[in-house]
Amino acid sequence: MIRNRLLRRDPAEPPGFNRAAIPDEPSNRALSIDGNTFYCRTVASPDGEWILAFGRRGDRATSQAFRIQNGTVVDRRAVSRPTHGAIAADGTAALVSGTGPSDVGGSLEVFDGETTYLTRQFDATTGPPAIRADGSLVAVSTRPPASTVTLFDVRADRAVTAQTVPRRTPRVLGFHGDDEYLYVGIRSNSDPYVAIDDDGAVAWGSDRFRASQPLRAHLESLAGTLRS
């Protein structure tokens, strides 16, 4: 009875959430570079100045990632099985790559030109990353059975937090509210599921998220509300 009443408490409006800021799906694009054609997926920075393009050469012999600023290729690097990417307004790029066809897993690499700030390996299928506009924070998700959203401090090369998402598949990540909050969506165009602040704490949770939490978490939340 008490648990049901707690779960029925409506959460506040999600702080800073802007539906228009939900990331677009990557675009497909053929790039002709040095006489070779690369079939790429592309994502743009929030201000549109930068594009990250990643894909295979036409003969499928190699894969490359390109950072493009105002239509000019700034640099490129060899990559292996790139699947998802994001790029900040300062040109810092986050690239997720898959593993071989017989393996389950993925990797995250954050870089800027020849400098690689962060690399991580995951033992689960890895979803699209999100990067804050200033390139300071990157988030990435893994899918069931280990559904987790991990937030990284890029320059410190460390994980800020790893938030589990029980029985759900994180599908959309994005920074909202002047980039203060990382929002996680479990459907491509649905309302947000949970928000994490830049210190790694849960700042807001939907009804579904709160229902997935143990009773102790609800009691602590209620106690905090009564104290405020």
N, C-alpha and C positions, 0 to 999 in steps of 0.2 A: 504493500500500500504506500509506504513512505517513498520507496524507490520510484514507483509510478508517478507520484506527485512531483518528485524532483525532476524526472525526465520530461514532464509536461511544462516546466518553466521555460518560457520563450526566451531565446538568446537575444541580446541587443543586436542592432543592425551591424553588419560587418564594417569595421572602421576602414575608411579610405578605399573601399572596393569600387572599382569602375569597370562595368561590363565591357565598355568600349576598349579597355586596355587588355582584354584577353588576347593572348598571342595568336597571330594568324598561322594557318598551316603553311609549311614550307612550299615554295614554288619550284617547279621543275624548269630547268634552263640549260641550253646547250652553249658552252663557252668555247670559242676558238682561240687558243693560246699557243704561240710558237709553232703554228702549223698543225697542231693537234686539236681534236674536238673532245671536250669533256662533257659528259652528261651528268649534270649536277642538280642537287637540291639547294635552294638558297633561302637564307633568312636575313632580315634587315635589322639594323639597330633602331632604337626608339625614335631617333631623329631622322632616320633614313640616310644618313651620311655613309654608313658602313654596310657592307654586305659580306656575309660568310657564305661561300659556295663550296660544296664538297661532293665528290662523285668520282666515277671511273672514266678513264680515257676510252675513246671509241673502240680500241682493240682489246679492252678489258685487261691490259697488261699491268696497269698501275692505277692507284687511286690518289687523288690530291685534294688538299683543302686550300682555298684561296681567300685571302682577305682583300676586299675591294673597297677603296675609298673614292667616293664621288666618280664612280665609273672606271677608275684606274686600278689595275691589279698591283697591290703594294708588296705582297709577298705570297709565298706558297710553301707547302710542306707535304711530304709523302705521308699518307695515312693508310690504315688498314680497315676495311669494312665500315666506313662511317655511316651512321644511321640518323643522327639528330644533331642539331647545333643551335647556338644562340650567340649573339654578338652585342657588346655594349656600345654606348655612345662614344667611348674613348678608344674603341677598336679591340678591346680585350675579347677573345673568342673562347667559347666553351664547345667542345666537340665530344659527342658520345659515339663510341664504336662498338660493334658487335664482335662475337667470337666466330669460330668455325661452325659449319652446319651441324656438326655432331655434338656441340657443346652448348651449355646454357651459361650466359654471363655477359659482361659488358665492361667498358672502361670509360673514364672521363678524363679529358685533357683540357687544361685551361692555358692559353698562350697568348702572346702578343709579339708578333715578329719572330725573332729567333729565341725569345725568352719563354720558357715553359715554367709556369708558376705552380702548377698542381697537376698531379696524375693520381688516379685511383682505379683499382680493379674491383669488380663486383661479381658475386657468385649467383646472380639472378639477372633476368632480362632487365635492361636499363632503359628508361623512358627519356623523353625530351628534357633537356636542361632549361633552366631560366638563369639569367644573369642580370644583376642590378645595373642600372644605366651607367654608373661610374666604374663598373667592373670590379667592385670590392667584394661582392658576395655572389656565389653561385649555388644553385640548388639542383638536385637530380633525384629521380625516384627509381626504385626497383619494384618489380611487380610480384604478385603472389608466386610462391608461398611466403616470400619475405617482403611484403609491401612496406616500404620505408621511404620517407623523404629526408634526405640529408642536406643540410645547409653548411656550406664551406666558407671560411674566411680565406680569400684567394691569396692575398699577400702574406698572410701568416702561415699558409699551407696547413690548415687544420680544420677539423670538423667542429662547427659551432654546436650542432645538435643533430640527432637522428630521431625523427618522429615516426613511430609506427602507425600504420593505417590498417587496423584489423579488418579482415574480410572485405576489403575494398581495393580497387586498382586505381592508383593515382594516374590521371591522364593529362591534366593541364596544370602547369606551374607558372606563376607570374608575380612580379613585384608590383604592389599598388600602394596608394596613399603616400605619394612622394617617396616611393621605394622603401617605406618603413616596414611594410608587411609583405611576407611571402604568402600568397594564397594558393591553396591546393584544391583542384577540382577533380571529381571522380567521373564526370561526364564532360564531353567536349564543350558544350555550351550551357551547362547547368549553373545553378547558384553555387557559390563556394562551399567547400566542405569544412576546411579548417584554415586558420591564419596563424602564422608564426612570425614573431617580431624579430628584429635583427640581433637580439640577444639569445635567440633560440627558444624563447618561451611561447607557449600557446596563448595567443592574444584574443582569439575568438574561435568558437566552434558552433557548427550547425546542430540542429536537433539530432541528425543522424550520427554526427561525431560524438556528441555528448552521450548518446545512447550506447555507444560502443565502449565507453569508459567504465571502469569498475566503480562500484557504489562509493568507495572511499573518496574518489576524485570528485563526485557530486557533493558529498558532504563537505569537503574542503572548499569547494566553490561556493556553496551556500554560506559557510562560515565567513568566508571573505566578503561576501555581499552584505551580510549582517553587520560586519565590523566597519564597512565603509560608510 
